[in-house]
Amino acid sequence: MERRTERMRERGLAATVLVCTNERAEHAACAAADGVAVADAVRDWLRERDRYWSEIAVAETSCLGLCSEAGAAVVVHPRDEWFAEVTPDDVPALMAELFKSGADDGDADDEDTENAAAEETVPDDGTAADGDATDPATIG
């Protein structure tokens, strides 16, 4: 095993965006809720700004415990930001909110989409927006 923490810090990697693309038949899952399309939209947004893998990494992951039919789960570390029901259309506003670097982002409507994303709320009571329990021990 080789610890590479310092190397990643020297490279300038500041955050990792985790996008659930988990597939299952029992109940709602991010794969069926366009999880792969959300991950692709995140990567595209970062690539358009030359930030993909230079300072922000993206990883597809299994269940994050925010299952919903309305969209995918997204987590940003080390910021400890958790989002449920993210759709590909939500990605520009979400990424602008989290990783705004100034005027060089080139999106004239970033301010409007940032405000819209900031108004969205995610239940913080241990349930997904559709009321399903999100206890990882019970989610497969």
Secondary structure, DSSP 8 states (H G I E B T S, - for coil): ----HHHHHHHT--EEEEEE----SSS--TTTTTHHHHHHHHHHHHHHTT-BTTTEEEEEES--S---SS-EEEEEETTTEEEEEE-GGGHHHHHHHHH--SGGG--TTHHHHHHHHHH-----SSB-TTS-B--TTT--
